[in-house]
Amino acid sequence: MTAAVQAGHPPPSASRLVLSAPLRLLLRRTGGLALVLALALALLQAAITLFAIPPYLMPGPAAILAALADNAGSIAHGTCFTILCTLAGLAVSSVISLAGAALFVALAPVRQAFMPLLLVLRTVPLIAVAPLLIELLGRGAGNSIAIVAFLTFFQIMLAVEKGLRAPTTSRLELMLVCGAGFWQTLWLLRLPSALPFLFTGLRIAASSAILCAMFAEFLSGAPGLGEQIIDAFSTQDFARMWALVIVGTSVSYLFLTATMVIEKITAREDG
Amino acid sequence: MSRLSWQAAAPWVLPSATLAVLLALWQSAASAGMLPATVPAPTAIAVELVTNRAIYWYHLVPTALTAISGYLLAIGIALAAALTVHHVRSLELAVLSLGSCIDSIPIIALAPVLTIWMGVALPTRITLAMIICLFPLLATALRGLHAPSDAARALFRVLAASSWQQFRKLTFPAALPYFFHGLKIAAPLAVLGTLVGEWTGAEQGLGVLMTGAMLNLEILQLWGSVCVTCALASLLYGVVALIEYFALRGRPAGEAE
């Protein structure tokens, strides 16, 4: 009867409830967001009825949700635009980072020459450079992608570089003993061990990446969420602005959650 | 001996030389007319910064003061919240979830909202700088307060240390490297928050100068204002790093990362 328990297996009733750690994280973070949003809307309604706040200061939840429904098409379009630009920017940034980090591993002097500069540049709030980049790169989707790529490059590059150098000396020596060349070592050992680090870098860069995309739109006028928020603000359409703020916040929170979940999955496969 | 000093100097010499070479390449490309009109020569930017230093100083002062006020305010709030949560553990998940959600509000969305509520005024920009710093500070402070091991806590309890003694001798010193980690992350962010506030509306400040230059296609002034902003952010970071160096002197390196 108790053989399974004695053999160290959990009783069957407990194993049914066990979710994998990434799934738990996903559920917890999405649930947290839904809870905070619901609470915020409820508090808002209470405050409006209690203090009789006029709609031009703060539209009520009903008005915000109505604006969300009315503009669902354009908001969905803007959200897709922003997310696609962010993803494309992150992809470009990852590819360049991998190439650059491989160069650093191959040529130690290059690493010594450029690494400190990268570390210094990382401390600069790069979004501040966005107006300059818009002047340099023009306006439009390509520009948004370039800005996201440029602004996330430093975080991702540093993470990937750390990852490529993560394999222990004994593993590297094993590759050497087996007669593996530089490229084989890179492909078979260094790249797989760098992947979890890449996802950590992506997680660190993710929240600022969405922000960068919105900034680019805010300054350049490309048709994404950031541009729509400013548009609603300047036309005094506050219900629509709040709907956009809620969507923008949720998107950036869920984007961060997605990268956290991916990071957790890859880290688990690695270990 | 000379070899030793060369090895000590190498981490400085090589990057500086690289920077010098890059600047020289940029300069020669600019004087050969190979760069687009939006990229001036480095010397032209330097000349612009020196000749118009009064303008840059005029716009730098309010930005720096706003950023520093927001930063200090955020430190106070984050420490108070972290200490509260540290004592009332049941609040932790709620505070962290709320903080994470607030941190997800794009600051670009926050700027117009705060402008509606608080007007185009200094408090709006200080609040923006404060909010953008808040979550990194709170998260690192909490991690720091949780840093001491259970064994160390148990030892303090066995030795009948009061909770104030435990805080002063164990928790605070253990948390300090984490605090500084958060302080270093937040310092440039404060400048960024101020800048966004100034982009949304202000009369004076580096953000005003920057967007004005962008819209009027004053390329030199745009590069100049970006350089000053980056210098300000790096300076704040540097000051915090310096304080950290003196505060944590004599400790084994790499405690918090």
Interface residues (C-beta under 8 A of the other chain):
Chain A: G32 L33 L35 V36 L37 L57 P109 Q112 A113 F114 M115 P116 L117 V120 T123 V124 P125 I127 A128 V129 P131 L132 I134 E135 L136 S207 I210 L211 M214 F215 F218 L219 L225 G226 I229 I230 F233 F238 M241 W242 L244 V245 G248 T249 S250 S252 Y253 L256
Chain B: A10 P11 L14 P15 A17 T18 L19 P36 T38 V39 S97 L98 S100 C101 D103 S104 I105 P106 I107 I108 A109 L110 P112 V113 T115 I116 W117 K184 P188 L189 V191 L192 L195 V196 M210 T211 A213 M214 L217 I219 L222 W223 V226 T229 C230 A233 S234 Y237
